[in-house]
Amino acid sequence: MSISGLSGLRRLFLTCVVMSLSACAGFGGSDLKPGMSDLSDVIASMGVPAMRWKDPDGREQLAYPRGPAATQTFMVFMSPDGRLERIEKVLDMEHFARVQGGKSDMASVLRLLGPVPPQNVTYFKARDELVWSWLFCDSWNQQAFFDVLFDATTGIVRTTYQRPNYGGWRDSPPGCGH
């Protein structure tokens, strides 16, 4: 039976499974070796980064949002000589704790956590507040959001918080699948 002969629900399920598997396979990176792999190796393995920063000393940082439902972001750090230093998963409590109200700004949060999906950006005019939300897997292996609230005029972080993603079956947080 061809895909076109499947019912709509089965076709949707099959599409979701294929997309999930391709998202998992999209990271690659397991073949990269710190100190040995260069930028061309990283791009061949992981693709074009979503964001890229270059420091005055020649170091580079590349952001790769990944994972099922985009719940992971990997930061790749390159040394001044163009070799891979390390790869870090950044959507976790350790990195979230570095975002500080009254001190962190938009640029530093982007560099720490990577790009926020456009659908997860909200502006509240009455408060002149901009909210960025990253979907991640919490310590219970369920999807949650990490929200950063900025003063929209200054770009300085006002506060942060974590909340469950109630977008799952019967308004429960979906699992992360790993």
C-alpha positions, -999 to 999 in steps of 0.1 A, spaced: 0 0 0 13 34 -9 14 64 15 -14 80 -5 -36 50 3 -32 55 41 -59 72 62 -52 108 71 -44 99 108 -20 71 98 -3 94 73 1 121 99 16 96 124 40 82 98 51 118 89 57 126 125 78 95 131 99 102 100 104 138 110 114 128 146 139 103 133 154 128 109 157 154 136 176 130 158 199 120 130 205 156 120 229 163 148 257 141 136 287 154 154 297 121 170 325 118 145 340 151 155 372 151 176 383 180 198 417 192 188 416 174 154 383 184 136 383 217 119 355 240 108 349 222 75 345 189 94 320 205 117 299 219 89 301 186 69 289 168 100 264 192 115 254 215 86 253 253 85 249 268 120 218 288 128 240 315 144 277 323 145 299 345 165 336 354 159 357 368 188 386 392 183 411 365 192 399 343 163 377 319 184 343 311 169 311 299 184 284 281 163 248 275 174 229 243 163 192 240 175 183 203 173 164 174 187 129 161 186 106 192 189 138 214 189 144 207 226 182 208 223 207 234 212 244 225 208 271 252 209 303 244 190 334 262 202 363 266 178 398 276 188 417 305 172 436 279 150 403 267 136 401 234 155 372 221 175 375 228 213 342 214 225 305 209 219 280 218 247 243 211 251 230 244 265 193 240 272 197 229 307 195 242 343 233 249 345 231 273 315 197 288 325 212 297 359 237 320 341 209 343 328 207 370 355 179 395 360 192 431 358 225 420 344 221 398 313 211 414 280 196 400 247 230 395 230 245 376 260 214 354 263 215 346 225 251 337 228 245 315 258 213 296 247 212 301 209 183 313 188 148 313 200 121 301 175 101 330 161 68 314 173 82 316 209 87 353 209 60 375 225 57 412 231 35 427 258 29 463 249 13 473 283 45 463 301 69 470 273 82 435 278 96 410 254 95 373 262 117 346 246 108 309 253 130 279 247 115 244 247 137 219 265 136 186 283 134 191 321 148 168 348 116 146 347 122 140 309 92 161 300 90 191 277 91 225 295 97 261 285 125 283 299 112 319 296 134 350 296 115 383 301 133 414 288 127 451 292 119 457 256 134 492 256 168 484 272 171 447 263 181 439 299 166 407 315 139 414 340 134 378 352 133 342 341 112 312 349 105 276 339 70 263 331 56 229 318 46 226 282 9 216 285 7 209 248 5 171 252 -22 145 255 -50 158 277 -31 190 284 -2 171 300 35 178 293 48 157 264 77 134 271 110 139 255 114 104 242 149 97 256 
